[in-house]
Amino acid sequence: MFAATHRDLCKDDTVKMKENFTKDVTQMFSTHENRNHIFLDTVYFITGIDKNDSEIQRMTDQVVIFAMKQSSWGQRRPMQWVPLELQLSNMRMKNINIVTREDLRNVNMLNDDLALNESQLEDFLLVQHSLGKLMYYNLPGLDKHIIIHPPALVNILRSFVTDERFFPADQCLTSILQAMTMTGKIYKKDLLKIWQQEPVHRYMPDDTIKEFVVQLLIHLDILIIPKGAKQNSSYPDVYIVPCTIKAIRPSNFNLVDSKEERSICLRYTLARHSIPTALAYKIIGTAINAWPLKYEFQKLCLYHKASVLNVSEDNELRIWIEDNRVMVYMVNQKSLLSISPDIAASVQECLTKNIESSLLFHCKSFGRKITSTKVVNLYTMEVGVPCGSDICFIPSQDVLRIDRWKCDKGRQHDTRYLRYWVFDKTQKMCVHGCEGLTSNELEIEPSDKHLVRLGGQIGIKLFEEFFINLGMNKREWESTEYTFAGHSSKGIMSMALTQWRKTKLSKLENPTLKDLTHALRAVKLDSHLICQVFRENTTLFEIEDFNLQAIPSDQHLKELSNQIGNCPLQLGIELGLSFTEVEQSLFSFPKDLPGLVEDILIKWKRKSKVKTIHSLMIALERVNAGGIRYLLELSKKLSDDNIRSGDTVSVL
C-alpha cells in the first residue's frame, strides 16, 4: 500500500494530485514481480493533525480486508492459548518488548488450569513466531529470551543501521557511525554506547538483554565476527556490519584483463528480477563467515554488496552482487594450474550451501513455505572464463559434457579448469582417460610445494634412481643424505629435489614439471603422480567452525610444537614458507626438534594471510604430522570458555 502524508500542507488540488500519484505508482509497479502483493488501486492522502481523517479510516479498513484474506485468518487455535495471548498483549501495552523465557513461564503459570505445559509452550512460541506476532529462536544461546514486540528489534537496528541524516546529535556517536559506514566495522563497546541512548535503551534495559540482541544479530548475519577474532576473550572486540558499508568497490574490482590467466568464474542467477537488499547483505555476510576478509593497504576489502576474501595463501575470492546475480571470481596468485580442483569444488559447495540457506531464510521470513529440496529451483549456476574485458559463461551441468565451446564473440574456450568448480573430490587418483598436464603446463617450473608433495609419493628405495634420471649423480644424493641425516626420508627427498632445481637454475636451465614426468617414467612410476601434487585433502573443511578460525597464540604454538613429529621441512612448505626460510630454521635448531617446529610456526604466523587454527590443521593433516587432536581440543576449550562467559559460538 502507498500513502502520502502532510495533505494539510498541499495548496494545490489534492484530488488531482491523488489521481496523478496513483497513476504514477501504478505505472512504476504494474510489472513488478511481486505485483500480487502490491495494492495499486489508490494512494492514500492522509493528514496527521486530524484524528478523524477519512483517508486514515479508509486505509485502516483496507488493512483489515487484507488481514482477513490472509491464510492464517480464521484458522482454529487452541482455546488454551487465549489467556497467554491476552497476557502478552497487555505486556506490549505496558511497553514491555523483550522478556526471558523464565518470565514468560511464570506468567503462563498464573493461568492455573489453562497454563501450558513446557511442550505446549514451545509450540505456542513457534506458531506465534511464524505468524510474526513475536520472535523466538529455539537455538542454544537464543532460546532464553523472546521478543514479544517485533517492531522493537526494528527500532534497535535503526540505532546503527541508518542513514546519515538520522545520526544522533552527539558528536561522539556520530563519529562512531561515520567510521562504521566507511569501514564496515564497529567495536562492541561503541555499539553499546549507541544503545545507551534513551530511545534505544528502553528496549534493552539491562546487559543480559543487550547480549541476547547481539547474539541474535550475529545469528541473522547482521553482525559478523571477523575471522581470527580472539575467541578466548569474554567478548569479541569488533564486528563487521555488511549492511552499513557504503564504500564503493574499486573501479578495477571486477576487471578480468589482468587476471585472465589466473581466474575462473562462477555466477548464480536468481529466479527474480533483483536480489532484495536484505538478502544481498545476508549472502555477503555468510561468505564473510566462511572465509577471512582480505586486507589491502591495511584496510578490509569490504564494499557495498561486494568483498574480497582469502580462501588460502594463494587463492582469493571476489564476490559482488549485481541485479539478480551473485558474481564470483577465484583468482590464484600464479596461474590457473595452481588452483586446486578440490579447493575450487569446496568453495562452490560452500557458496551454494550459503546461497540456498540465505534463500530459505529469506522465504521463511516472508511467510513463504518452501522445502530445502525445492530451493534449487530459485537459482541457476553457471561457470565462466574471462574473455577480453568480459566473461563468457556456460551452464554448470554442461561443463562435464564438453571439452570446449564457442562463445558469442567467436572465441573457443576450454572447459578444463571450469570443471574444477564441480570436481568430484572423492576420487583419490586420476580417473580413467586423464591425459595429465598439457604440454604448456609441463613447461612450468615446479614450486616448493610441488617438490615436497612429489617427494612424499616416491619410495626411498626408488628415489636414488629417480634422482639420477633427473640429471644428478650419486655423489650429490649421498651428500644430501648426509647433510640432512637427522630428518625423515620424505624431508631428505624433498631437499634433494630442491637441490636439483637449484642446480638446473645455476646452469641457466629451466627446471620443469616435464623433467619430473620423464624421470618418473624412467623408473616405471606413474606419471600421474604429477597430477596429485595439485590435489588438496578437503576432509577438514567439513568440520570447519568459528572457533577453528581463531588465531592461535604464541603459547599455543609452543605447546603444539611438542605434539608434532619429524616433518618440519614439509610442514613449513605446506604452511607457505619458502625453502630458504625453512633452511634458516633448520640450521638455527639442528638438534632441537620442538624448537625448530616452534620457530617455523612463528614464522608462519608472522607471514601468513590465513593464520587460523583451521589452516594450520589442514597443513598438519597434509604432512601427517600429528597435533590435529591438540588443535581440536584447543578449539573446544575456546568454545567452552566462551559459553561460560556468556558468548555463543557461531558454527558455519
C-alpha positions, 0 to 999 in steps of 0.5 A: 500500500502507498500513502502520502502524508502532510495533505494539510500542507498541499495548496494545490488540488489534492484530488488531482494530485491523488489521481496523478500519484496513483497513476504514477505508482501504478505505472512504476509497479504494474510489472513488478514481480511481486505485483500480487502483493502490491495494492495499486488501486489508490494512494492514500492522502492522509493528514496527521493533525486530524484524528478523524481523517477519512483517508486514515479510516479508509486505509485502516479498513483496507488493512483489515480486508487484507488481514482477513484474506490472509491464510492464517485468518480464521484458522482454529487455535487452541482455546488454551492459548487465549489467556497467554495471548491476552497476557502478552498483549497487555505486556506490549501495552505496558511497553514491555518488548523483550522478556526471558523465557523464565518470565514468560513461564511464570506468567503462563503459570498464573493461568492455573488450569489453562497454563501450558505445559513446557511442550505446549509452550514451545509450540505456542512460541513457534506458531506465534513466531511464524505468524510474526506476532513475536520472535523466538529462536529455539537455538542454544544461546537464543532460546532464553529470551523472546521478543514479544514486540517485533517492531522493537528489534526494528527500532534497535537496528535503526540505532546503527543501521541508518542513514546519515541524516538520522545520526544522533546529535552527539558528536561522539556517536556520530563519529562512531557511525561515520567510521562504521559506514566507511569501514564496515566495522564497529567495536562492541563497546561503541555499539553499546554506547549507541544503545545507551541512548534513551530511545534505544535503551528502553528496549534493552534495559539491562546487559543480559538483554543487550547480549541476547540482541547481539547474539541474535544479530550475529545469528541473522548475519547482521553482525559478523565476527571477523575471522581470527577474532580472539575467541578466548576473550569474554567478548569479541572486540569488533564486528563487521556490519555488511549492511552499513558499508557504503564504500564503493568497490574499486573501479578495477574490482571486477576487471578480468584483463589482468587476471585472465590467466589466473581466474575462473568464474562462477555466477548464480542467477536468481529466479527474480528480477533483483536480489532484495537488499536484505538478502544481498547483505545476508549472502555477503555476510555468510561468505564473510563467515566462511572465509577471512576478509582480505586486507589491502593497504591495511584496510578490509576489502569490504564494499557495498554488496561486494568483498574480497576474501582469502580462501588460502595463501594463494587463492582469493575470492571476489564476490559482488552482487549485481541485479539478480546475480551473485558474481564470483571470481577465484583468482590464484596468485600464479596461474590457473594450474595452481588452483586446486580442483578440490579447493575450487569444488569446496568453495562452490559447495560452500557458496551454494550451501550459503546461497540456498540457506540465505534463500530459505531464510529469506522465504521463511521470513516472508511467510513463504513455505518452501522445502530445502529440496525445492530451493534449487529451483530459485537459482541457476549456476553457471561457470565462466572464463574471462574473455577480453574485458568480459566473461563468457559463461556456460551452464554448470551441468554442461561443463562435464559434457564438453571439452570446449565451446564457442562463445558469442564473440567467436572465441573457443574456450576450454572447459578444463579448469571450469570443471574444477568448480564441480570436481568430484573430490572423492576420487583419490587418483586420476580417473580413467582417460586423464591425459595429465598436464598439457604440454604448456603446463609441463613447461612450468617450473615446479614450486616448493610445494610441488617438490615436497608433495612429489617427494612424499609419493616416491619410495626411498628405495626408488628415489636414488634412481629417480634422482639420477634420471633427473640429471644428478649423480650419486655423489650429490644424493649421498651428500644430501643424505648426509647433510640432512641425516637427522630428518625423515626420508620424505624431508631428505627427498624433498631437499634433494629435489630442491637441490636439483632445481637449484642446480638446473637454475645455476646452469641457466636451465629451466627446471620443469614439471616435464623433467619430473614426468620423464624421470618418473617414467624412467623408473616405471612410476606413474606419471600421474603422480604429477597430477596429485601434487595439485590435489588438496585433502578437503576432509577438514573443511567439513568440520570447519567452525568459528572457533577453528578460525581463531588465531592461535597464540604464541603459547599455543604454538609452543605447546603444539610444537611438542605434539608434532613429529619429524616433518618440519621441512614439509610442514613449513612448505605446506604452511607457505614458507619458502625453502630458504626460510625453512633452511634458516630454521633448520640450521638455527635448531639442528638438534632441537626438534620442538624448537625448530617446529616452534620457530617455523610456526612463528614464522608462519604466523608472522607471514601468513594471510590465513593464520587460523587454527583451521589452516594450520590443521589442514597443513598438519593433516597434509604432512601427517604430522600429528597435533590435529587432536591438540588443535581440536581440543584447543578449539573446544576449550575456546568454545567452552570458555566462551559459553561460560562467559556468556558468548555463543559460538557461531558454527558455519 
